[in-house]
Amino acid sequence: MINDRRIDQAFSDLRSVCGGVREDYFGLLYLEQEHSLLRERAVNHVAFGGHEYGLDGFYFDERRKNLYLFQFKYSDSHSQFKGSLQRLIDDGIERIGVHDRGSWTDPPASPALETLEMRLREMLGLAVRMQRGRVRRFEPFPMPDGATWKDVSIRFLSDHRVQITVLDVTDTRNSAEMGFADNRGAEKQKPTAAWGCLIQLAENAGTIERPGEFNTNKGRLEKQIQTVRIRLRELFQITDDPFEPFREAKAYKARFSIRCADSYRY
């Protein structure tokens, strides 16, 4: 429950870093409570200091791809919103854009608005990909902060669909949504050869010996592994190699967890 004592404590703890006025910290506590944001993330979602043109904070739901814009008032009177809502209508909406960063706020710029700009760009890209029949296209996985390859789990539910889990974020995708679709020829969205390599990794708990466990020649296998490496880096936005060094492992060994679900063979 948010009360005066908690607001006073947050204001005392953070005002030297975040600035703003006491009432700004109600919004911080609200985001922490309602959206389970850690404080180090929540402070970048609140516009401290009154340079927000009617925008007090925001939250982007990674799973649902919903963007929430907030005005916060720690008051029993709804009339407190009248002036700030009018300011948002008159000035704020025009300034919440993704083309001209210089028009966002009066100096000093708010870190919350810089973060919001990034989220708006993500949503704009998603909206473009969702056009043309509402077909879901490839998009990077919504990675939790600080996640590495050891936090990634891929589980094949069938030949065409996987369940991905990274820490507390879970999603299911097909080969096209993973970036493994061949759009050439008559059979659009057909899985690529590299998708078959990914299945082989899952069937062998993340390890492929070269070349004995894969029915192809050495050069073709290495090419497919390289394609898997590129696609997974694009999907998870992790720059490190998703495979252990071959010279050390003496095989292609994944740094992430990959396997077949119990339902895969049924």
HELIX and SHEET records of a PDB file:
HELIX    1   1 ASP A    4  CYS A   18  1                                  15    
HELIX    2   2 ASP A   24  HIS A   35  1                                  12    
HELIX    3   3 ARG A   39  ALA A   42  1                                   4    
HELIX    4   4 VAL A   43  HIS A   45  5                                   3    
HELIX    5   5 HIS A   78  GLN A   80  5                                   3    
HELIX    6   6 PHE A   81  ARG A   87  1                                   7    
HELIX    7   7 LEU A   88  GLY A   92  3                                   5    
HELIX    8   8 ILE A   93  ARG A   95  1                                   3    
HELIX    9   9 ARG A  101  SER A  103  5                                   3    
HELIX   10  10 PRO A  111  ARG A  129  1                                  19    
HELIX   11  11 TRP A  149  ASP A  151  5                                   3    
HELIX   12  12 SER A  175  MET A  178  1                                   4    
HELIX   13  13 ALA A  193  GLU A  203  1                                  11    
HELIX   14  14 LYS A  218  PHE A  236  1                                  19    
HELIX   15  15 PHE A  246  ALA A  249  1                                   4    
HELIX   16  16 ASP A  262  ARG A  265  5                                   4    
SHEET    1   A 2 GLY A  57  ASP A  61  0                                        
SHEET    2   A 2 ASN A  66  PHE A  70 -1                                        
SHEET    1   B 4 VAL A 169  ASN A 174  0                                        
SHEET    2   B 4 ARG A 161  VAL A 166 -1                                        
SHEET    3   B 4 VAL A 152  PHE A 156 -1                                        
SHEET    4   B 4 SER A 257  CYS A 260  1                                        
SHEET    1   C 2 ALA A 181  ASP A 182  0                                        
SHEET    2   C 2 LYS A 190  PRO A 191 -1                                        
SHEET    1   D 2 THR A 207  ILE A 208  0                                        
SHEET    2   D 2 TYR A 252  LYS A 253 -1                                        
END                                                                             
